[in-house]
Amino acid sequence: MTPFRKILVAVDFSDCSRRALALAAELARAPETELFVLHVWKPPEFAGADLLVLAHASGVSIGQHGKQQAEVELSHFLERAGLEQAARDVKIGDPRQLIVELAESGGFDLVVLGTHGRAGRERLFAGSVAEAVVRRCSVPVLTVRTRE
């Protein structure tokens, strides 16, 4: 029997987050354990002309459009994993901050994240969401490593 009652798994639609989701789903099979899937869409630092035209033509902001597209992708991601009924949300902002905030305010017992296993210069430029969450989060974090 697992001591976890609420598990938060954050996904970015990569292969490593697919593996993290599979592990979190396995842990959540225990009786009375809830699984919650989160995707955080980070708006581009610089929105090019194509994005601006798209947002203007559709009548929605770039943030709203990005969130809508991420919600569709998350639905497909969960469908492919056989988790169509999983509780989920898409948020807009910095994943490092929002994952920690939700984990702590949502009463979660465990956070599960995929990590690419980057090192050196690649990690410096790409940053590591998993590393930032591990450092900041008061909730236990399980990372699932996948080398690219």
N, C-alpha and C positions, 0 to 999 in steps of 0.2 A: 504494500500500500504506500503510495507516494504522499509525502507531507504537503504537497502543493495543491492548493485549492483553486488558485487563479494564476494562469500562465499567460504572459504577454510575449508574443513573438513578433518582432519587427522584420519586415521583408522589403527588399529592394528589387525583386523579380530576378535576381541573379541565381546561378546554380547553387551558390553557397547558401543563399537564403531559402532556396527550395529544400536543401538538406536540413537546415535549421527548422523549417516548418514541419518536415516529416518527423524529426525528433520530438519537437514540441507536441505534435499531434499524438505521438506514441505515449508520451508522459501524461497527456490529457485523457487517455483512455481509462484512467483510474476513476472509480466511482466518485461522483460529486466534484469533479475537477473541470473547471471552465477554461476554454482556450479563447484568447482574443488576439486577432491579427491586426497589426498596424502597418500602414505605409505612410511615410512622410515625404510629401512632394516638396522639393526645394526649388523655388523659382530660380531661373537663371540670373546670374549676377548682372548680365547685360542682355537685355531683350533686343534682338535685332529687328530690322524693319519688317520681316515676314511675320514675326510674332505680333508686332504692333498692329499690322494690317488685319491679321486674323482676329485679334481681340476686338478691334473696332468694327469689322464687318459682322461679327456674330453678336455683338451687343453685350458680350461678357468680358470681364477682365482677364488678363493673362493668368492670374492666379486661379480664377474660377474655371477657366478652360483646362488648365493643367490638372486641377483637382478632379474634374469630370473625367478626363482621360485616364488618370490614375485609378479612379474608382472602377472603370471598365476593365482596365488591365488587372486590377486586384481580383475582380470577380472571375476573370479567365484563369488567373494564377491559382486561385482556390479550387476552381472547377477541375483543372488538370490534376490537382492534388487529391481530389475526391473529398474536398472539405467545403462544398457549396453552402452548407448551413452554418459555417463558423461565424461567430460574431466578429465584426471588423469595423475599421474606420480609416479614413484618409485625412490627414492633417496637412496643412501648408506651413512650412517654416524650416527651421534647422533641426534635422533629425537628432543630433546630439542632445539638444535641449529638450525637445518634445517627448522623446522616448523616456528620458529620466523623469520628467514631470508626470507623465501618465503612469509610469510604473509606481511612483511614490504616492500620487493622489488617488489612484484607482484601486488600491488595496491588493496589488499583485504580490504573489509569493516568489515568483521567478520571472526573469526576463531571458528570452532565448534569442540569440543573434547569430547570423552567419558572419564569418570573417574571411577575407581573401588571403590572409597570410602574407601580405605585402611587407617588404622590408626596405630599409635604406631610403634612397631618393624617391622611389615610387610611393612609399608610405608618406613621406614628407609632402609631396605634391598632392596626392589623392586624399590625405587625411585618413583617419580611422574612426568611423562612427563607433565601432565596437570598443575600441580602446577608450574613447571619451566616455562612453556609457559605463564601462567597468570602473573607471576612475571616479565618476561622479555619483553613481547610483547607490542608494542605501539598500536596495533590494538585491538579492543574489542574482548574478548574471552568468548564464551558461553560453559560452561561445562555441560555435561549430565551425571548425577551420576547413577550408578548401583551398588548396593551392591552385593558382591559375597558370 
